[in-house]
């Protein structure tokens, strides 16, 4: 992918924290990944808005059902991991 140099203004304290963690050579890559993640979040927000426009907002019951299902999957995979560790 082609790159181009841009000038951005960041809070100094934040920029220095990042530079200390990733080194001067990793700063641009870190910022690039952060921007990519933000773009993903923006696109997901647009998708949610569109879906809610088409189907209405998610109800409390639907959220509760999805959370219960997520906990069930989490428990299942935790058990699978524990069985795998015991077998090793």
N, C-alpha and C positions, 0 to 999 in steps of 0.2 A: 504494500500500500504506500502510495506517495505521501510524504509528509511536508508540512509547511510550518514555518515558525510564526507564532502569534505572540502578542504581548497581552498578558492578563494581569489584573491586580488582585492580589490575595492578601488576607491578613498576615502580617509578618510572622506572628507567633505560630500560626497554623502551618505556614509554609516551612518554617524552620523545624518544626516537629517532624513533618513529613520527610524533609531532607535528611534529618538525623537518622530516621528509621530506615530509609531506602538508599541513602547516599545520593550524591549529586547526579550520578549517571542513571539512577532509577526514578528520578523525580518526574520526568516527562511521561514515562510509562505509567506511573502511579496516577497522575492526573488524567491520562487518557482512559485508564480503566474506570476511574471515578465518573468521568463524563459518559462513558458507555453505559455504566450501570444506571445513571440518571436518565439517559435516553430510554432505556428499557422500562424504567418505572413510569416515565411520561407516557410511553406507548401503552403500557398496561392500564394506566389511568384512563386513557382515551378509550380503550376497549371496554373497560368497566362502565364508563359513561354511556357508550353506545349500547351495550347489552341492557343496561338499566332503562335506556330510552325505548328499546324494543320490547322488553319483558317486565319492566317495573323493577323497583329496588328489591334487594334480597330481604326476605322476612327474617324475623328473629328465630322462627322455627327452622327455617332453612339453614341459618347460621349455626344453630345448636346441633342440627343433624350433621352438618359438615364437620363441626368440631368433634363430635362423637366419633365419626368415621376416621378423622385424622388421628385421634387418640388410639383407636383400635389398630390402625396400621402401625403407629409408633410402637405400641405394645408388641404386636406380632414381630416386627423387625428386631426389637430389642431381645425377644425370646430366641429368635433365629440366631442372632449374634452370640448370645450366651451359649446356645447349643454348639455352635461352631467352635467357640473358644474351648469348651469342655472336651470336644472331640479332638482338638489339636494337641 
